[in-house]
Amino acid sequence: MGKDHNDKQTYSTSWKVSKMSEIIEDKKSVRVRNRRVHMANERTFLAWMRTSIGIMALGFVVEKFAFFIKQVSYVLEKSNFETTLPSTPGYSTIFGIFLVGLGALMGVLAFIKYKKLERQIDEDTYRPSSILDIMLTISVLVIGIFLVMYFVHSA
C-alpha cells in the first residue's frame, strides 16, 4: 500500500510538472508569436513611411518640373525667358504642394495606425482598419486623373 501511494504521488507530481512545462511552453510560444506579429507590424509601418516619402518626393519633383522646363527652354533659346516665367504659381506648384502635404499626412496616419496596432496586439484585440489603404488608392486615382487631364490639356 505504501508503494502504491508513492506511485500515485510520483505520477501526480510528474503530471503537474508536465502540465507546468506545457503552460510555460505555451507562454513562450505566445511571446514568440507576438514578437513576430510586432515585427510584421513594424515592417508594415516602415513600408507606409517609404510610401509617404515617395509621395512627398513626387510632389517635390512635380513642383520643380515647370521651373525645369522653363530653364531648358531658356538654355535651348526656344523662347524668351522673361515671357515664360509665370507671374503666379501654376498647376504644378499647387499639385506639388498637395502631394507633399498628402505624403506628410500619410506618414502621421501610418504612425498612429502603428501605435494602435501595437496596443491591439498586446491586448489581443486586433481589428483591421483600412483607412490608409483607402487614402492611398484615392490618392493614386486622383493623381492619375489629374495627370490625364493635364496631358490632354497640354497636348
Secondary structure by P-SEA (a helix, b strand, c coil): caaaaaaaaaaaaaaaaaaaaaaaaaaaaaaaaaaaaaaaaaaaaaaaaaaaaaaaaaaaaaaaaaaaaaaaaaaaccccccccccccccaaaaaaaaaaaaaaaaaaaaaaaaaaaaaaaaacbbbbbcaaaaaaaaaaaaaaaaaaaaaaaac
